[in-house]
Amino acid sequence: MRSPLQPRNSADDSLSENKKGLLFALGAYGVWGIAPIYFVWVGFAGPFEILANRIVWAIPLLLLLLGLTKQWAGVWKLTRSQLIILVATAAALSINWLTFITAIQAEKIAEASLGYYINPLVNVILGWLFLQERMRPLQWLAIGVAAFGVGTELVMQASVPWLGLTLAMSFGIYGLLRKLVNLPAVVGLFIETLLVAPIALGYLILLYRDHGTRTIFDGASLALGGVITVIPLVFFAAAATRLPLTTLGFVQYLAPTLTLLLAIFLYDETVPAIRWFTFSMIWLAVVIFSVENLYQNRKRGLGKGK
């Protein structure tokens, strides 16, 4: 048995970091997956009020994190081009948050989960369109299967799952732009929230001036949105530095799965039969996409080992 005083070898360190990374990833996607519980809880407020509070109360926490992690240098070193991109990411993120809150309040939690199942496939398409990333045959197949599922629902119900698709597209665009700007998670989110904070604060001032302020309990409940925003992001950032992207890619499906389970078993949300067909096609696409990605990463790993 190894003494605690003996130095740990690199394999032990790597295993320990992977375990920590997995716990952080489970924490991040777990919080995101059960977030609908919070947004149902603060349902006494409208979507814009919840969003505005979420933005305003995230800033003090992000300021604290910037200080604790000593990342202020990243804020001051921002270039003009990075700032312009962050204006766009702030808009995309705000649309994503508002759409998610709206879906919860409209009792369309299952549709919200559909959006986040589709999101990884949207990321691949955007990478192909704008970053000249090559699409492999099985990736095209996965996207085709997902598109068939959504298209069938469109034909059968003569309606489009707009909330789910908006969530997938807005977060996909957000991820694409953040990849271009290449900033640490905390620094980027701080600037994004800071850019939209004047609008959020102005809205709250006008709202509370005309309709009166909330009770202390309701105000504290809304302020908790800042924690719901920042904590999973910190967990995700910690996981991303410790885990292979393949592992992180699999864990990301925990969030929409938890959200779907909440919709069905906690909130008794009715999911139409045709939506289950859409889900089945999305899940099949996810399996194809994930297995193909795992195979490619393993193939690259074997190539490096030669």
N, C-alpha and C positions, 0 to 999 in steps of 0.2 A: 504493500500500500504506500502511495507517495506521501511523503511528509508535506505539511502545509508550507514548510520553510523552503522546500525544493522549488526551483524555478519551473514554471509551467512551460511546456513546449508550445510551438506555434500551432500545432494541431489542436491542442486543448483550448488555446485562446480562440481559435477560429470557431470551434464547436460552441464555446461559451457565447461568443458574439452572435452566432446564428440563433441560438436559443433566445437570447435577449431580443434580437431582431424580430423573431417570430412572435414573441409576447407583445412587443410594441405594435406589430402589424395587426395582431388580433385585437389589441386595444383600440387602434385607430378605426379599423373597419367595423369593429363591434359597436363603437359609439355612433358612427355614421349609420349603422344598420338600425339601431334602436332610437335614433333621433326623432322619428315621427311621434314617439311618446311625448317628448317635450313640446313639439309644435301643436299637438292636440291639447296639451295641458294649458298652453297660453292662447287657446282659441278664442278667449274673450276679446282679443285684439285682432285687428285686420292684418292682412298680409304685409301692407306697406309699413305699418307701425312696428310689426315684429322685425321686419328686415332692417328698418332704421335703427332700432335698439340693438340689433345684432351687430351692426356696423360700428355704432358709437361705443358700445361696451367692449368690443374686441380690442380697441386701441390701447386702453390702459394695460391690458394683459400683454399685448405685443410690445409695448414700451418696456415692461418689466423683463420680458424674455430677451429683448435686444440688449438690455443692460447685463443680465445674468450670463448670456452667451458671448458678450463682447463683440457683437456684430454691427456696432454703430458705423464702423468704417465702410461697410457695404452700402449704407444709406448715403453717406456723403460722397461716395465715389460714383454715384449714378451718372450716366451720360444722358445727353438730351434724347438720343435715339431710344435708349432703354426706357426713359420716362414716357415717351410717346407710346411705346408698346404697352407699358403698364396702364396707361389710360384705357386702352382697348381691353386689356385683361380685367381691369376693374369693372368695366361695363359688362363683359361676358359673365364674370363671377356674380355680379349683382342680379343679372337676368336668371342665372342658374338658381341662386338662392330664392329669389322671388317665385320662380316657377315651382320649386320644391314645396315652399310654404303654401302656395295656392293649391297644389295637388293634395296636400294633407287636409286642408280646410274644405276642399271640395269632395272629400272622402274618396279620393282616387289614389290611395297609397299603393295599390298593386300596379297602377300605371307608372307611378314614380319608380318602382323597382324595375319595371320593364326598361325604362330609360337608362338605368345604370348597368343593366345587363348588356344593352346595345353599345354603350360607350366605348369599350375596348375595340369593337369593330369599326366604329366611327374614327377612332384614333388612327387605325391602319389606313383607312381611306384618305384621311387628311394628310398623313405622312406621304402617301403615294402622290397625291395631288400637288402638294406644296413643298415637300422636302426631297422629291425625286427618290423616295425609298421604293425599292423593288417589291412588287407584290408577287408572292409565290402562288402556285396553282391552288393549293389547299386553302390559302387565305381568301382567294377569290371564291372558292366553293363555300366557305363559311359565310362570307358576306352575301352570296347568292341565296343561301338557305334562310338567313335572317330576313333578307328583303322579301323572299317568297312568303314568309310568315306574316310580315307586316302588310304586304300587298294583298294577301288573302283576306285579312281582317278589313282592309279598306273596301274590297269588293263586296264582302258578305254583309258588312254593317253600314256601308256607304258613309263611313266616318274614319277619321285619322286619329290615332292616339297622340294628339298634339302635345300634351303635357310631357309624355314620356320622350317623344322625339326632340322636343325643345331642351329637355334636361340633357339628353345625350349629345346634341349638337353644341349647346352652349359650353358644356364642360369639355367637349372635344376641342373646340376652338380655343378655350382657355388654356388647355394643356399644350396645344400647338404654339400659341404665342409665348407661353412661359418657357417653352423649350428654346425659342428664339432669343429670349432676353437672358436666359441662363443666370438666375439669381438664387441665393439660398431661400428656402421656403418662408422663413420668418421675415426676412428683409422684404421679399416680394409682397407678402400679404400685408405687411405694415404699410407700405407705400400705396397698395391698392385700396385699403380701407381708408387711409388718410385722404386719398383723392376724392372719394365719394362721401366722406364724413360731413363736409359742409352741407351737401344736399340732404343727407339723413338728419342732421341736427336742425337744419332749417325747417324740414317737414315736421319734426317732433315739436318744435317751438310753436309753429302755426297750429298744429293739431291740439296741443294742450292749452293753448291760449283760447281757442274757440270752444273746446269741449271739456276743459278742466283736466287737471292732472290725475294720474292713477293713484290708487292707495299704495301705501308702502309695500304691502305684500305683492300686489300686482306689478309694481315697479321693479321689485327685486326679482320677480319671476322673469320678467322681460330682460333684465340685465344679465340673467344667467345665460342668455343666448350668446354672450361674448365667450363664456367658458366652453359652450357647446361648439363654438367655431374654432377656437384656438387649440384646445387640448388635443383633439384627434390629429390636428395638423402637426403638432410637436411629436406625437407618437409616430406619425407617418414618416416624418423627416428622420427620426431615429431608426426606424425600420429600414428605410431606403438605403442608409449608409452601411447596414449590417447584413442585408439579405440579397441574394441573387434576384435579378428582375423576374426570372421565371417563377420563383417561389412567391414573390410579391404579386405577380400576375394571377396566381391561383387564389391567394388569400383575398384579393379584391372582390371576389364574388360572394364573400361572406356578407357584405353590406346589403346588396339587393335581396339576398336570400332571407336575411333576418327581417328586412322591410316587408317582403311578401308574406312571411309567416305572421308578422304582426297584423297585416291587413286582413288575413283570413281568420286567424284564431283569436286575436284580441279585439279587433274592431268589427268582426262579422261582415266584412266587405264582400259583396257578391261579385264574383269574377265570371263574366259571360263565357259560355262554352267556346266561342270563337277566340276569345283572349287566351284560353288555355292552349289552343292550337298554336297561337302566336308564340306563347311562352315556350312550347315544346320545340318549335323551330329555332327560337333564340338559344335555348339550352343546347340543342344539337349543334348549332353554329359555334357556341362557346366551347363545346367538347372538341370539335374539329380544330378550332383555332388554338386551343390550349395544347392539345396533343402535338400539333404541327410545330408549335413554338418550342415545346419541350424537346422534340426530336432535333430541331435545328440547333438549339443550344447545346445539346449533348453531342451532336455531330461536330460543332465548333470546338468543344472541349476535347474531343478525341483527336481532332486535327492539331490542336496546340500541344498535345502530349506526345506527338510523334517526333 
